Every structure is written in structure tokens, then in C-alpha cells.
Amino acid sequence: MSAPTNDNRLHGDPSISAHEGPHGDRSRFAHIANAPQTGIPFQRDDVTTIYERSVEGRRAFSAPPLDVPARSLDELIPAKLRRSASARLPQVSEPEIVRHYNRLSKRNFDLDTGFYPLGSCTMKHNPKLHERVAALPGNARLHPLQDPKRAQGALELMYGLQQSLGEIAGLPHVSLQPSAGSHGELAGVLLTRAYHEDRGEKRTKVLTPDTAHGTNPATVTMAGYEVVKVGTNADGGVDVEDLRAKADETVACLMLTNPNTLGVFDANIEEIARIVHGVGATLYYDGANLNAIMGVTRPGDMGFDIVHFNLHKSFTQPHGGGGPGAGPIAVSERIAPYLPVPQVVKRSEANGTAAVFDLEHDIPKSIGKLRGFQGNYGVFVRSYAYIRSLGAEGLREASEVAVLNANYLLALLRRAGIAEYLPAAFDRICMHEFVLSGAPMKRDLGIRTLDLAKRLLDHGVHPPTVYFPLLVDEALLLEPTETETKETLDDFAAVIAEILAEAKQDPQIALNAPYTTPVRRLDEAGAAKRPVIRQPL
């Protein structure tokens, strides 16, 4: 992938450098460019790809002499499967390779670099112990096609994870197959379809709140249903009367998360469940916000039939970056017959003395297989290690501290100098996250939520989620998680206050941010419409 050129210029006037203010004062932004307050170096080097660094004949590695009998390539690979020309790989020295990857790592912002309050995504610390456990040879080197008889340890771990997730959800039957939260959503809606079709019912609609995650309506459409939006009441919960008016025998399911993406726990959840079940529909729980309630309450106890988990959110599998994920699902008794195959099961030998773990394929009403193999096993190891290391009390404490941190940060942001520009969208006790509205900031200071987010990067903080949920004007969605300290939250609130005070004096600073990142503010619309995804070789 080709990288955009870093011309180190302000967003407005391309003739102004990063060290020169709009009035020609070259020292005006010097402190920003060097970023002493964040410890982030200003990266002035030109952006070049590894291919552009390639020089014919350079090598990072020389293979030792062959110590086995040589064989013809014709014997090893059929001619029809071989390349007609050599792969066009970069030719670079070992130091260049090391510098290339080191340089790339420094161009990324990650949770090991700084505070990452990305609302609705639970970007919490991933304990390094879990990485060591996942890297143990018995975990990292197990072949996915290994016979179950020779993979008893892995199957036992997967079975234990299923049991743990079932207990956390309050729903006894679990499948680990889905590869991500969105995949878990799709599995849940396909299970709903199978359930209704098995009963001879043809239902056409799925209800989703207007605060729903964006993947919910996409999932509904993929599964062949019509999306019907349900409104939000003045307290930030589901508008029960709107739900009652739209729930009928054509509805297959209501997709919901509780607490929702406003950070609000819906006290009407039992009534919502009665309405949905009263018309024969299923109730689906989007597990993106499970971090707020682990060990405190359970979706199954609220009346949900299907839950998906985000192991990369609640259970500390590293999040994002295009790596492997996992979105297991837990279901009630009436949905269990339709779960994907194979299922990890525990059997007893004939003499009843030893447990044997196996893969069960004989599930006649199953929706089938959702992916190759049994899931991303390394993800399971990390998440199981997290659950076992904390235990029931530790999981509950994690959720309680996540809620405490969110309410503490919300209290800090209610202070003078902040609250008049960034008021809470729903000013009540929140759960693990909350939403602010930047509408007054836009009106009174002339900067948008996006500008505030970009300026945060100069202070060594990853921006929160912006412009979501859609029903809040200039939305800013923050989730501090339980793994951040009081000092981190205090510093974040101070940075917000500093940016707002700065914008009062000169909004152009925020409008032209960021200054310390390797690439300045990009044309996001242009990047979406005309992406550069190939590097000519």
C-alpha cells in the first residue's frame, strides 16, 4: 500500500509550513512541532515504502549450504502451479528491514502508547501475561487439522471457555465459531431465522434502536430482513410505546444492547422483553457493551435469547489492526438446536472414569458451519486466561471500576470551562461510557468535534469516537475503561479544558491540527472515494 506524502503543511494554506503561523511567524508553532509536552517526536523523514528502499542484490539473509539431497523443482511443485516470473519482493539489508518495521510501529497510535478512550469499543489494557500464555508451544504450534484425540488440551480449554461465557451471559449454550462481533451478529440473526422457519413462520422485519451499532442494520440486511428503527426516549432508553407500536407477528427479532451506546442502562428491559416475546420474536443482545455488567447482571436474566461476545473488547484479546478476532454466541434452550457445527463437547468414556473432549457434527437443525476450523484459537487462550485469572469477583470488579471511571470522568467534564461547550447528551448517571455534544462548541468557538479530536493527537491522546451515535449532534463518545488510572483521567480532562481555552483565543490552531503526527490532516472524503491501495512495482 502506498503511503500519502507527508508535506508537513498546515491544512489551510499549503504555502505555510508546520513551523510557520498563518501570519508568517515561524516560531508560533515550534513548541507544537517538537511536542515536548507529549514526548512525541516530530517525524520529519520522507515517507518511503519498503519497495522504494529496494536495491538490486541486497540481502538480509543468506541461506546456509544445503545439507540434504537436492531435488529438482519439477519434482516438488508441478509446472502449472509455479510462477512464470520471480516474485517482485524488495531487496534490502537487515538494518533496513528493522528500521522499516520500527518506523511503521512509531507511526501508529496504540494502547501501549497512550490513553485510548474510544467509546463503544472498550480499548482496555491487554495483559502481557496472556501473550506469553498464547505463545506457549502447545498453544501456538497446534495444527488446526490435528485429530481431536491429540488436541485434548485445546478442546478442554475451548470447552471451559464455552462454560465460562455461558455463565457470564446467563445462557447455557455457546458456540465459539464466529470470527468477530459482526460475525456473531450475523450468526445470531441466522439462528433467529432458523428458529422461525423451523416453526413454519415467515417473518420479514428486525427491530433496531436508533442508537444501535452501525453493524446491526448491515447484519439485518445481509440476513435478508427489513430494518425497522425504534426511537429513543428522553432518558436515552428505548421508546417503549414506539416499540409496542412496531412489534407485531412480522417481526423476527429486536437487536439491542444494554447498556446502550449512549452509556445508559435501560430500566425498562423486562417490559421490552415481554413486548418482544409477546409477539413471538427473539431478543438479541449486542455484546459490545458487556464490559459494563460482567458479574453484576446477565443478559439471559434480562430476557435475552441470543448474546454475542466481543473477546477483543471485554476479554482483552488485542483489538483492531486487522488481526484475528472472535465473536462467540450464547443462546437459550429454544435456540440451541440451531447452533453452528461442530460443537465442542465433553463426553465420558464407557467406564465413566475419564472425560474426553470432542467435536460434535451431528446437529440436524444446525445453521451449518460459519468458518473454517473451530475459530481463532489464540484468541480463546488469551480470553480464557483473563477469565481464569480474575475469576467471578474480579470480573465484577472490572465492570464496577469501568462504571466508576466513566462517571468520574463525566464529573470532571461537567466543570466550568468544559460543560458549557461539551454538555452531556443525556445528563444522568452513566454506565461504562457517555456521550457529549459538541454543538455549543461548534457554535460558540467555531471548532467541530472532529477538530477537537485531531487536536487531542498533539497531546498524546487517541480521540474518542466522534459523530456516533447519530442522534446526538456533534457527538463525542468516551469510554475510559477500568484499566486507566485516576491521574490519566485527570490529565485527559485538563487537556480538554486546555484545547477549549486555546480555541477561545485562536480556533485556527484546532482547525489545522494535528501537528505532531507523521501525516497531517487528510482529505477523508477524497480518501474514501479515491483510495490508493496499490503500489506500482
C-alpha positions in Angstrom: 0.0 0.0 0.0 1.4 3.3 -0.9 1.6 6.0 1.8 0.5 9.6 1.4 3.3 12.1 1.1 4.0 14.0 4.4 4.5 17.6 3.3 4.3 18.8 6.9 2.0 21.7 6.0 -1.0 23.2 7.7 -4.4 22.1 6.5 -5.5 25.6 5.2 -2.8 27.3 3.2 -0.4 24.8 1.5 2.3 27.5 1.4 2.6 27.6 5.2 4.9 25.1 6.8 4.3 23.4 10.2 6.8 25.8 11.7 5.2 29.0 10.3 1.9 30.5 11.6 -0.7 32.0 9.2 0.8 35.4 9.8 4.4 34.4 8.9 5.6 33.8 12.5 7.8 30.8 12.1 8.2 30.3 15.8 4.5 30.3 16.6 4.0 26.5 16.2 7.6 25.5 17.1 6.5 24.1 20.5 3.8 22.1 18.8 6.1 20.7 16.1 8.6 19.5 18.7 5.8 18.4 21.0 7.8 18.5 24.3 4.5 18.3 26.3 3.7 14.9 24.8 7.0 13.3 24.3 6.1 12.5 20.7 8.9 13.3 18.3 8.0 15.2 15.2 8.8 12.8 12.4 10.3 14.8 9.5 11.6 12.0 7.4 10.0 11.5 4.0 7.6 8.7 3.7 9.0 5.9 1.5 7.8 2.4 1.1 10.0 -0.7 1.6 9.8 -1.2 -2.2 11.3 2.3 -2.8 14.2 1.4 -0.5 14.9 -1.8 -2.5 18.3 -2.1 -4.3 19.1 -5.0 -6.6 21.4 -7.5 -4.9 20.9 -6.5 -1.3 20.2 -9.3 1.1 19.1 -9.5 4.8 19.7 -13.3 5.0 21.9 -15.8 3.2 20.7 -19.4 3.4 23.3 -22.0 4.6 24.6 -24.6 2.2 22.0 -27.4 1.5 22.6 -30.3 3.9 20.0 -32.7 2.3 19.9 -34.3 -1.1 19.0 -31.7 -3.8 15.8 -32.3 -5.7 14.5 -30.8 -8.9 11.9 -28.1 -8.6 9.8 -30.2 -11.1 9.6 -32.9 -8.5 8.4 -30.6 -5.8 6.0 -28.3 -7.5 4.0 -29.0 -10.7 4.9 -26.6 -13.5 1.3 -25.3 -13.7 1.5 -24.1 -10.1 4.8 -22.3 -10.4 5.4 -18.6 -11.1 6.3 -17.6 -14.5 8.5 -14.8 -13.1 10.2 -14.3 -9.7 8.2 -12.6 -7.0 8.8 -8.9 -7.0 10.0 -8.7 -3.4 12.0 -5.8 -2.0 15.8 -6.4 -1.8 17.0 -4.7 1.4 19.6 -5.2 4.1 18.7 -6.4 7.6 19.1 -2.9 9.2 16.7 -1.5 6.6 14.1 -4.2 7.4 14.4 -3.5 11.2 14.2 0.3 10.6 11.2 -0.2 8.3 9.1 -2.0 10.9 10.3 0.1 13.7 9.4 3.2 11.7 5.9 1.8 11.0 5.4 1.0 14.7 6.1 4.6 15.6 3.6 5.9 13.1 0.8 4.1 14.8 -1.1 5.1 18.0 -1.9 2.1 20.2 -3.0 1.3 23.7 0.6 0.7 24.8 1.4 4.3 23.6 -1.3 6.3 25.4 -4.9 6.8 26.5 -7.4 5.4 24.0 -10.9 6.3 25.2 -12.7 5.0 22.1 -16.4 4.9 23.0 -18.3 1.7 22.4 -15.1 -0.2 21.7 -13.6 -1.0 25.1 -10.0 -0.4 24.3 -8.6 -1.7 27.6 -5.2 -2.9 28.5 -4.2 -6.4 27.2 -2.2 -8.1 30.0 1.2 -9.3 28.7 0.9 -12.5 30.6 -1.9 -13.6 28.2 0.5 -13.1 25.3 3.1 -15.4 26.9 0.4 -18.0 27.6 -0.8 -17.8 24.0 2.8 -18.2 22.7 3.4 -21.4 24.6 4.3 -24.2 22.1 1.3 -26.3 22.9 -1.0 -23.4 22.0 0.9 -21.6 19.2 2.1 -24.7 17.3 -1.1 -26.8 17.4 -2.1 -27.6 13.9 -5.8 -26.8 13.1 -6.3 -30.1 11.4 -5.0 -32.1 14.4 -7.1 -35.1 15.3 -9.3 -34.3 18.4 -7.8 -37.2 20.2 -4.4 -35.4 20.0 -5.8 -32.0 20.8 -7.5 -32.7 24.2 -5.8 -29.8 25.9 -7.0 -27.3 23.3 -10.5 -28.7 23.3 -10.7 -28.7 27.1 -9.7 -25.0 27.1 -12.4 -24.2 24.5 -15.0 -26.2 26.4 -14.0 -24.3 29.6 -14.3 -21.0 27.7 -17.8 -22.0 26.5 -18.8 -22.8 30.0 -17.5 -19.6 31.4 -19.1 -17.4 28.7 -22.4 -19.2 29.2 -22.3 -18.4 32.9 -21.4 -14.8 32.3 -24.2 -14.4 29.8 -26.8 -16.4 31.8 -27.4 -18.5 28.7 -26.2 -22.2 28.7 -25.3 -23.0 25.1 -22.3 -21.4 23.5 -20.6 -21.5 20.0 -17.1 -20.2 19.6 -17.2 -20.2 15.8 -17.9 -16.6 14.8 -14.7 -14.7 13.9 -15.8 -11.2 15.1 -18.5 -9.3 16.7 -20.2 -8.5 13.4 -19.9 -12.2 12.5 -21.5 -13.1 15.8 -24.3 -10.7 15.0 -24.9 -12.4 11.7 -24.9 -15.8 13.4 -27.5 -14.5 15.9 -29.8 -13.3 13.2 -29.3 -16.5 11.2 -30.2 -18.5 14.3 -33.3 -16.4 14.6 -34.3 -17.1 11.0 -33.7 -20.9 11.6 -35.8 -20.8 14.7 -38.8 -19.1 13.0 -38.5 -21.2 9.8 -38.5 -24.4 11.9 -41.8 -23.3 13.4 -43.2 -22.6 10.0 -43.2 -18.8 10.4 -42.2 -16.3 7.8 -41.1 -13.1 9.4 -39.7 -10.2 7.5 -38.6 -7.5 9.9 -35.9 -6.9 12.6 -36.2 -4.0 15.0 -33.1 -2.0 15.9 -32.9 1.1 18.1 -31.7 4.4 16.6 -28.7 4.2 19.0 -27.7 0.8 17.5 -24.2 0.0 16.4 -23.8 0.5 12.7 -23.2 -3.2 12.1 -26.7 -4.1 13.3 -28.7 -2.8 10.3 -26.0 -4.1 8.0 -26.3 -7.5 9.6 -30.1 -7.4 9.3 -29.9 -6.6 5.6 -27.3 -9.4 5.0 -29.6 -11.9 6.6 -32.5 -10.9 4.3 -34.6 -8.9 6.7 -36.0 -5.4 6.6 -34.6 -3.0 9.2 -37.2 -1.1 11.3 -35.8 1.6 13.6 -37.1 2.1 17.1 -36.9 5.5 18.7 -35.1 6.7 21.9 -37.0 8.3 24.8 -36.0 11.4 26.8 -33.9 9.3 29.2 -31.8 7.7 26.5 -33.5 4.3 26.6 -35.8 2.5 24.1 -39.1 4.4 23.5 -41.4 1.6 24.8 -44.5 3.0 23.2 -42.8 3.2 19.8 -41.6 -0.4 20.3 -45.1 -1.5 21.2 -46.5 0.1 18.1 -43.9 -1.6 15.8 -43.8 -5.1 17.4 -46.1 -7.5 15.6 -46.1 -11.0 14.1 -44.0 -9.8 11.2 -41.0 -9.0 13.5 -38.4 -11.7 13.9 -36.1 -10.1 16.4 -35.2 -7.0 18.4 -31.4 -6.3 18.4 -30.4 -4.4 21.5 -27.5 -3.7 23.8 -27.9 -2.8 27.5 -26.4 -0.5 28.4 -26.8 1.1 25.0 -24.3 3.2 23.0 -25.4 6.3 25.0 -23.9 4.6 28.1 -27.5 4.3 29.5 -28.8 1.2 31.2 -32.4 0.7 30.2 -34.5 0.2 33.3 -37.4 -1.0 31.1 -35.6 -4.0 29.8 -38.0 -6.5 31.4 -41.0 -4.8 29.8 -39.1 -4.6 26.5 -38.5 -8.4 26.7 -42.2 -9.0 27.4 -43.3 -7.0 24.4 -40.8 -8.8 22.1 -41.6 -12.3 23.3 -45.3 -11.4 23.3 -45.3 -11.3 19.5 -43.1 -14.5 19.2 -39.9 -12.7 18.3 -36.4 -13.3 19.7 -34.4 -10.8 21.8 -30.8 -10.4 20.7 -28.0 -8.8 22.8 -25.2 -7.0 21.1 -22.3 -7.7 23.5 -20.2 -4.7 22.6 -21.0 -3.1 26.0 -20.8 -6.2 28.1 -17.8 -4.7 29.9 -20.2 -2.6 32.0 -22.2 -5.5 33.5 -19.9 -8.6 33.8 -20.6 -10.3 37.1 -23.3 -7.7 38.0 -26.2 -8.8 35.9 -26.6 -11.1 32.9 -28.3 -10.7 29.5 -30.1 -14.1 30.0 -31.6 -12.8 33.2 -32.9 -9.7 31.4 -34.8 -12.0 28.9 -32.3 -12.1 26.0 -32.3 -15.2 23.8 -29.0 -14.7 22.0 -25.8 -12.9 23.0 -22.6 -12.3 21.1 -19.4 -11.5 22.9 -16.5 -9.4 21.7 -13.5 -11.2 23.1 -11.3 -8.3 21.8 -13.3 -5.9 23.9 -14.5 -7.4 27.2 -11.9 -10.2 27.5 -8.6 -8.5 26.5 -7.8 -10.1 23.2 -5.9 -7.3 21.4 -8.3 -5.1 19.4 -8.1 -4.0 15.8 -5.2 -3.8 13.4 -6.8 -6.3 11.1 -5.7 -9.2 13.3 -7.8 -12.2 14.3 -10.9 -11.7 16.4 -13.7 -13.7 17.9 -17.4 -13.1 18.5 -18.8 -16.2 20.3 -22.5 -16.5 20.8 -24.5 -17.8 23.7 -28.2 -18.8 23.4 -31.2 -20.1 25.3 -32.6 -23.6 25.2 -35.0 -22.8 22.4 -32.3 -21.5 20.1 -29.7 -24.2 21.0 -30.8 -26.8 18.3 -29.7 -24.4 15.5 -26.2 -23.6 16.7 -23.3 -23.9 14.2 -21.4 -27.1 13.8 -19.2 -28.5 15.0 -19.8 -28.0 18.8 -17.0 -28.7 21.3 -18.5 -31.3 23.7 -17.4 -33.2 26.7 -18.0 -37.0 26.7 -17.3 -39.7 29.2 -15.6 -42.9 28.2 -17.5 -46.2 28.6 -16.2 -46.9 32.0 -17.1 -43.4 33.1 -13.7 -42.6 34.6 -12.2 -40.1 32.1 -13.5 -37.1 30.2 -13.0 -36.9 26.5 -13.4 -33.7 24.6 -14.6 -34.0 21.0 -16.2 -32.1 18.1 -19.9 -32.9 17.6 -21.1 -32.6 14.0 -24.4 -34.4 14.3 -26.8 -31.4 15.0 -29.6 -31.9 12.5 -31.2 -28.4 12.7 -27.8 -26.5 12.8 -27.4 -23.4 10.6 -24.2 -25.1 9.4 -20.5 -24.1 9.6 -19.7 -20.4 9.8 -15.9 -20.6 9.1 -13.0 -23.0 8.6 -11.7 -24.9 11.6 -13.1 -24.1 15.0 -12.2 -20.4 15.4 -9.1 -18.3 16.2 -7.6 -20.4 19.0 -5.0 -17.9 20.2 -7.9 -15.5 20.9 -9.6 -18.2 23.0 -6.4 -18.7 25.0 -6.0 -15.0 25.9 -9.6 -14.6 26.9 -9.7 -17.8 28.9 -6.6 -16.7 30.7 -8.3 -13.4 31.5 -11.4 -15.0 32.9 -9.5 -17.6 34.9 -7.0 -15.1 36.3 -9.8 -12.7 37.5 -12.5 -15.1 38.5 -16.1 -14.2 39.2 -15.2 -11.5 41.7 -12.5 -10.0 39.5 -14.8 -9.7 36.5 -17.4 -8.0 38.6 -14.8 -5.6 40.0 -13.6 -4.8 36.4 -17.1 -3.8 35.4 -17.6 -1.8 38.6 -14.4 0.1 38.1 -15.2 0.7 34.4 -18.5 2.3 35.5 -16.8 4.3 38.3 -14.1 5.6 35.9 -16.8 6.7 33.4 -18.8 8.6 36.0 -15.7 10.1 37.4 -14.6 11.4 34.0 -18.1 12.7 33.3 -18.0 14.6 36.6 -14.6 16.2 35.6 -16.0 17.2 32.2 -19.1 18.9 33.9 -16.8 21.6 35.2 -16.8 25.2 34.1 -14.8 25.8 31.0 -15.8 22.5 29.6 -19.5 21.8 30.2 -20.8 24.9 28.5 -19.1 23.8 25.3 -19.4 20.0 25.6 -22.6 19.2 27.6 -23.6 15.6 28.3 -26.2 14.5 25.7 -28.1 12.6 28.5 -27.1 14.1 31.8 -27.6 11.2 34.2 -25.5 8.5 35.9 -23.9 6.6 33.1 -22.6 3.1 32.8 -19.2 2.4 31.2 -19.4 5.2 28.6 -21.1 8.5 27.9 -21.9 10.9 25.1 -21.1 14.6 24.9 -22.5 17.0 22.3 -20.1 19.4 20.7 -22.9 21.5 19.2 -22.3 24.5 21.6 -18.5 24.3 21.0 -19.1 24.5 17.2 -21.5 27.4 17.6 -19.5 29.4 20.2 -15.9 28.6 19.5 -16.0 27.7 15.8 -14.5 24.3 16.0 -16.2 21.0 15.4 -15.9 17.7 17.3 -13.6 16.5 14.5 -11.2 19.4 15.2 -11.1 18.7 18.9 -10.4 15.0 18.1 -7.5 16.0 15.8 -6.0 18.4 18.4 -6.1 15.6 21.0 -3.5 13.8 19.0 -1.0 16.5 19.6 -1.4 15.9 23.4 -0.6 12.2 23.1 -4.3 11.1 23.4 -6.2 9.0 20.9 -9.5 10.7 20.1 -12.8 9.2 21.4 -15.4 8.0 18.9 -16.8 11.0 17.1 -20.2 11.6 15.3 -21.7 8.5 16.8 -24.4 7.8 18.0 -26.0 9.6 15.1 -28.9 11.1 17.1 -26.5 13.4 19.1 -25.4 16.5 17.3 -21.5 16.7 17.0 -21.3 13.6 19.2 -18.2 12.6 21.2 -18.5 9.1 22.8 -16.0 8.3 25.5 -15.2 5.1 27.3 -12.3 5.2 29.7 -12.4 1.5 30.8 -11.3 0.1 34.1 -7.6 -0.1 33.3 -6.9 3.6 33.3 -5.7 5.4 36.5 -7.3 8.5 38.1 -4.3 10.5 37.1 -4.8 9.6 33.4 -8.5 10.7 33.6 -7.5 13.9 35.4 -4.9 14.7 32.7 -7.4 14.0 29.9 -10.0 16.4 31.4 -7.2 19.0 31.8 -6.2 18.6 28.1 -9.9 19.0 27.0 -10.1 22.2 29.1 -6.8 23.4 27.6 -7.9 22.8 24.0 -11.2 24.7 24.6 -9.4 27.6 26.2 -7.0 27.7 23.3 -9.8 27.7 20.8 -11.4 30.6 22.6 -8.2 32.6 21.8 -7.4 31.2 18.4 -9.7 28.5 16.8 -7.3 28.1 13.9 -4.9 26.0 16.0 -7.5 23.3 16.4 -8.8 23.8 12.8 -5.4 23.0 11.5 -4.5 20.2 13.9 -2.8 17.7 14.2 0.8 19.0 14.0 2.8 16.2 15.6 1.6 13.2 13.5 3.6 11.7 10.7 0.8 12.6 8.2 -1.2 15.8 8.6 -4.9 16.0 8.3 -6.0 14.2 5.2 -8.9 14.7 2.8 -11.0 11.9 4.3 -13.8 12.2 1.6 -11.2 12.0 -1.1 -9.5 9.0 0.5 -12.8 7.2 0.7 -13.8 8.0 -2.9 -10.3 7.6 -4.5 -8.3 5.2 -2.2 -4.7 4.4 -3.2 -4.5 0.7 -2.4 -1.7 -0.5 -4.8 1.9 0.4 -5.1 3.2 0.1 -8.7 6.1 -2.3 -8.7 
